[in-house]
Amino acid sequence: MNILMIYPKYPETFWSFDYALKFISKKAAFPPLGLLTIAPLIPKEWNKRLIDLNVRELKDKHIKWADLIFISAMLVQKKSARQVIRRCKAKGKRIVAGGPAFLTQQDQFPGVDHFVLNEAEVTLPMFLDDLERGSPNKIYSSTQRPDIKDTPVPMWSLIRMDDYATMPVQYSRGCPYNCEFCDIIIMNGRIPRTKTPEQILREMQSLYRAGWRGSVFIVDDNFIGNKTNAKKMLVKLIRWQKKHRYPFKFYTEASVNLAEDSELMRMMSAANFYKVFLGIETPNMDSLRECGKVLNTRIDLSKAVDIIQKNGMQVMGGFIVGFDSDTESVFENQIRFIQKVGIVTAMVGILIALPQTRLWQRLKAEGRLIGNTSGENTDSCLNFVPKMGQEKLIKGYERVLATLYSRKQYYKRIDRFLKNYRPTAKGRVSYGELKAFAKSIWKIGILSGPRYLYWKLIIKTLFTKARALHLAVEFAIVGLHFERITKRILRSSRNNQGFRID
């Protein structure tokens, strides 16, 4: 049997890094880990191909070749997923769909023959068994949380690694916290499940053998959800990295209490973690309590960011406006906080109610839900009635974006970050990084508007913190992407195109 796995296209967002990827001659940030992971669960004797629409065009000959079409998607890929489904269905193909986009909204994807939901280690074998018997069901779902110690190594041979900037690896699933707006516990539960250290080393070795060198994204919901197991794994990862001369640089997602564990931060730095994304959300304590993010009220958020960055890891931050407890002062407070602590990559979005979350349930009960969501909280798309009022929320959000990603304020954050950052990342400068530096000199240092700011940053970093030069160049490049995306969002908003109901 011929299995064609298709990954829909991402829209242009802050997280897509479309403009920045051109500097390093890459087509996408990272490949579809979900499809690569389920591929080994499909019978070995079946033929498998993968088309990632973010790097390759889907052609009619690909669809014609397939006996079954497998589609996986995030909510933000919903539009592209629908297009793929329509196109494949028009060719008379049987379609199997799974992933976050399909988990709670099957009615929005007409044309899908079989939904394989929840965690594939449980539901995919159920579907395959019924398929072999000739009587597959429409929907396969399960509340079982599988032991991911049995999860296979991703089938890297299905992709061309050179197309991507980063390779993804999963160490754990689940998060111990229960934020009202978050859908992680719906998908992966509240009890973190981890892979064994040996399992992670096998995955690292598989990437190494496949020829990968450079950035690796540990895609966990919360890498430190189980600190004890994380430390046990890091002990062995540190040894592996040292033995192989640090071929990988890691980044991941974590909770702010990382700053309270000096040993864990030192171990992450020693393993070559150089970035960490924190869901800070807001400096408004009432809003944090409202959404159930009590953990963030128990720690000085500014101090936490400072501590982590002094341990060699750049903090990327997620922020939200639009909580019921937010007043009009929240916009200025968000700007002030982000500028003060020097979070260069600050992703600020409007609160969205994701399907079946506690927030979604509450707003539905209050009669405040007004539609579905695109799944992207930085695209100016509201799906609920905010207590602040829609116009005030929109105008305030516009001001936050316009300020944070103005060149002046953006470069101020870089300067603030570099003052407190203590670089610890190891490894050689890659050819790709040198190429990106050369392109940045031409496109930013000579052709673009922020020439003065760019050269001031490069020269100052070179003389005061040379080991962070690669980050300074990265910030300058990514800044162009953020600036362009911000302008597009603001333009769409002011034309009343951004604040729509899907």
N, C-alpha and C positions, 0 to 999 in steps of 0.2 A: 504493500500500500504506500502511496506517495502522500506525505504530510507537508503542507506548506504553512509555515508559521509566519504571521504578519503582525508587525508592530506599527500602529498608526502614527501619524505625524504629530509632533508637538506644535502648538502655535508659538509665535514669538512672545516670550515673557522674560522677566528678569532672570529666571533660572535657565532659560534655553541657551544664553550666552552666544547667540548667533553671530553677532558682530565680532566678538572677541575671538571666536574659534577660527576666523579667517586669518588671524595673525599667526596661528600655529598650524595652518593648513589641515584642519580637522573638520569633519562634517557634522559631528554631534558630540555632546558632552560624554555620554556613556551608552553602552548597548543595553538591550532589554534583558535584564538578569532573570526575570520570571520565566520567559520562554527558554532561555539557555539552561535554566535549572530543571524545567519539566521535560526537556528533550531526552535526557537519559531514562526517564520513566516510561517513555514510549518504546514499544518493542524494537529491539536492536535490528531485526531484519527489515523493518520499514525504512523507506527512504525519507530523509528529512532535509528541508531547506528553510532558510529564514530570510525574510525580506523586511528590513527595517526602513520604513518610508522616510526616515530622517536622514538616511544616507544613500538609499537606492530607490529607483523608480519601480513601481509594481507594473509589470507588463502582462498583456493578455496571455502570452505563452507560459508565464509562471502559473497563472490561474488554471489554464488548460491542463497543465501537467499534474495538478493536484487531485487526489481523491477526497481528501478532507482538508478544510481550511481551519487552522487554529488562530484565534485572535485574542490578544491580551492587551489591556489598555488601562490607563489612569483616567480619572474623571476629566481632566483637562484635555484628553485626547478624544473626547466623545464625538465631536464633529467629524474628525477624520475617520474614526471607527465606523460611524454610520455610512460614510461614503464607501468605505471598503466593503462593508456588508452588502450594500446595494449592488455594487459592481460584481462581487463574487456570486451573489444570488442570481443576478441576471445571466450568469454563465451556467446556472443550474447546479452550483456546488453546495455541498452540505457544510454548514458552518458551526464550529464549536467555539464558544467564547468564555473567557474567565478573566479574573482580575478585578480591581477596585471599581472600575467604571460599571461593571455588570452586577456587582454584589447585591445592590438594593434597588436597582432600576431596570429590571429585565423588560418591562413593558415599553421602555423607550428605545428598544433595539429590535424592531420587527425584522424578520429574516433570519435570525439566529435559530438554528435547529436544536442545539443543545447548550445549556449553560452549565459549566463545570465550575462551581463556586467554592468559596472558602479556601482551605489549604489543599493544594493539588496532591500532596502526598497521600491524602485520604480519599478525595473525590475523583481524581483522575483514574486510579485503578478500577473504581466502581463503574465508571463510564466505559472504560476499555473492555471490562469483562462483559458488560451488556452488549457492547458493540460486536464483540466476537460471537455472542449468541444470537445476534440479529435483532435485538429488541431494546435499543437504547432509549432512555427516558428523556424528557424535555429538560428537567432540572435535576442537578446533583448538588446537594448541600450537606453540610455536617457541622455540628458544634464541637467535634473532637479536635483537640489541639495536639497534633502529632509531635513526637520526639524528633527534633530536627537533627539529632545525631545520625539519623538515617537518610538525611537529604543528600543527594548525589552532588558531585563536583560538576559545575556548569560545563556544557559542551561548547567550549571556546572555538572549536573548529567550524562552527556555523557562521562565524563572523570574520570580517577582515579588521583586525585590531587597529591597523593604521588609520581607520576612519574615525577613531574615537580619541578624545582627550584623556579619558579616565576609564579604568576598569572597576566594576562594582563587585563587592563581595559582601555576603551577609554572614554575620557572626551570631546574632540573636534575633528573636522575635518577641514582641510584646513590650509593654511599658507598665510599671507599677502604679502610675498616676492615672487620674480619671478626670482630665480637663473636659469641661462641658462641651467645648466646640470640636473636640478631636475625635476622629473615627478609628484611631489605632486599636483601641480595645475591642471594637466591633470586628475588625479584621484579624487581630492577632492576640487578643486577650490581655489581662493585667499581670499575669505571671510570666516574667521573662524566661524564655527557653533558649539555651545556648548550645552551640556546637562545642565539641571537645577541642582542646588545644591541638591534638594530633590532626583532627579534621581540618582545622584552619590552616595548619602547615601544609597539608596535602593540597589545599586550594591555592596557597601561595606558590607552592612548587609547580602546580599546573600552569599558573600564569607565567612563572619564570621560564619554564620549558617551552611555553608557546612564544617566547621572545619578548614578553612585555617588560618594559622598564618605565618607571615614572609614577604617576598619581594613581592611587587606589582609594576608592570611596567605600568605606564600611557603612552600608546602607541601613543600619539598624534604626529602629524607632527610638531607642535610647541605649547607646552602647554601654552605659554604666548602670543599666537597670538591675543587673546582678553584679555588684562590685567584686565580690569574692571570686566568682568565676572569671571575670574580666582580668583580674590580676594574675590568676593562674595561667590564663592564656597568654598574657603579655610577657610573662617570664620566658616562655618558649619562643614567642615571636621575636623578642629582643635578641635571643641567641641566633635565631635563623637569619635575621637581618644582618647581624654582625658577620656571620659566617659568609653570607653572600654579598657583603660590601654594600649594604643598604640600597638594593635595587628599587625599593618602593618608598613613596611618601604617602602617608595616610591622612585622610580626614573623615570625620564622622559627625553624628548628632548625639547630643547628651543633654542632661539636665544641669541646672546651674549649681547643684550641690557638688559638682566636680571640683569646684574651687575650695571645698572643705576637706578634700582628701589629698594631702601633699604627696603621699606615696604613689597614688594612682596617677597624678599629673606627671610626676617624675618618670614613672614607667611608660606612660604614653609618649612622652618626649624622647625617651631612650629608644622606643620602638619606631621612632620617626613619624609620629603624628605631628602635623604642622598646622592643621586647621580644625576647628570644631564649631558646629552650628548649635546655638542655644535658642530655645524658645523663650525669650525674655518677655515678650508680649506687650507689656506696658509698665511704666513707672507708677501708675495709679494703683495703690494698694486695694482700694475698694473694688476695682475692676478685676484684680487678680483673685480676690476672695469670691467675687460673684461667679467667675468661671471655674472655680475649683482648683486654681493653680496656687494653692496655699504655700507650697514649697518655696515659691518665689518671694513670699512675704516674710520669710524667716531668715533671709540673708540680705546683706547690703549688695544690691545688684551691681552698682558701680565698682565696688571693691572686688566682687567675684570676677568681673571681666578683667580687671587689672591684674589679678592674681594669675588667672589662666594665661594671659598674654605674656606675663613675666616668666611663665614656664614654657615658653617657646611655641605656643599655639595661638594662631590668629583666631579671634572670636568673630564668627558671622552670626548675626542676630535676626530673629524673626519677631516682628512687632505687629500689633493689631489695634485698630481704632474702630469704635462703634459699639462698645459694650454699653449695656444699660446704665452702668454707673459712670460712664464718661460724660464730662461736661465739655464745654467749648475750650476749656483750658488744656485739654488733653493734647491737642495738636502742638501747641507751643512746648508743652512738657516733653512730648516725644522728641521733638527736634533738639531741645536743650540737652536731654539725656544722651541721645545718640552722639551729638557733637562732643559733649563733655568726656565721654568714656572712649571715644575714638573707634567706634565700630564702623569700619569702612564699608563693609558689605552689610547694609541694613535693609532687610526686606520688610517694608511696611505695607500692610494690606488692610482692606476693610473686612470686618467680621463677616463670615459667611456661615450659613447653617447647612452643614453637610448631612446628607440623608441618614436618618435613624440615630444620629448622635443625641445626647441629652439636650443639647441646645435646640436641635430640630424638633424634638418631642415637646419641649417647653413652649417654643414659639408657635407650634401648631396648636397646642392647647389654648394658647392666648389669642389665637386667630391672627397672628402676625406674619405667618408665612405667605409669601406672594409669588412663589415660583420655585423652579429648580435652580441649580447653580452650575456654573461652568467648571467648578473645581479649582479655579485659579483666583486667589484672593487679592491679586494685584491688578486685575483687569477692570476694576471699577464696576463690578456687576453685583448689584444688591438683590437678595432674594428674601428679604424680610423688612418689616417696618421698624426702623430704628427709633428709640425713644427720643433721641436728640432731634429727630426730624431729618428727612432725606437731604434737603438743601444744605443744612448746616454741616452734616456729615460729609457730603460731597465736596463742598468748598474747603472745609478743613483738611480733608485728605489731599486735595489738590495742592494746598499750601505746603503740606509736609513733603510731598514728593518734589515739588518745584524747588524747595529750599535745600533738602538733603542732597539732591543730585544737580544742583547748580555747581559749576566748576569750582567756584571759590570755596563753598562749604565742603565739597567733596575732598578737595586737596587739603583743607584744614584738618579733616578727620585723618587723612593719611599721616600728616605731620604729627598729630596727637598720638596715633597708634605707634609710630616708629620710636617716639620718645620712650615709651614704656615697654616696648617689645624686646625680648631677649631671644634672638634666633638660636635654635638648637638643631634644626634639620640638617641631616647628613646626606651625602651623595654628590655625584658629579653633576655639573651643569650639562644638560642635554643639548643635542644639536637643535632640537625644536625650540628650546628656550633661547638659544643664541639667535636663531632665525627670527623669533618673536621680538627680541630686543632690536635687531637690525630693522625690522619692519616698523617698530614703534618709533625709532629715530626718524624714519622717513615720513610716516603718516601722521605722527603726533608732534614730533620735535621740529618738523620742517613745514608740513602741509596744513596741519590742523590749527584750530583756534587756541588751544591751551599750551602754546609753545613755551611761554615764559614759565608757567606753572610746572610743566613737564621737566624742563631743564633744571629748574630750581630743585625739584624733587630728586632727580637723578644725581646731580652733583652733590647735593647735601648728603644723600644716602651713601654715596661712594666714599665720602670723606669721614662720615660719622658712624655708619653702621653698614659696612660693605657686604656683610653676610646676608643682609636683608635686601640687597639690590634686586634679586629676582622677584621679590614680592612687590617692590616699588614699581618695577616694570609691569608686573601683572595688574597692579592697581590702576596704573595709567591706561592700560589697554581695556580692562573691564569697565573703567569709568566711562569710556566712549559708548559701550553697550548700554550701561545704565542710563546715560544721558539720552540716548536715542529712544529707548523704550519709554522713558519718562515722558518725553515730548509726544510720543505716539498716544500714550494713555491720556495725557492732558488734552490733546487735540480731539481725541475720541469723546472724552467727557464733555468738553465744551460744545461739541456738536450734538450732544445728547444721544450719542451712539454707544457710549460705554456703559451707561446705567440702564441696562436692558434686562428683561427676564427671558431666560432660555426656555 
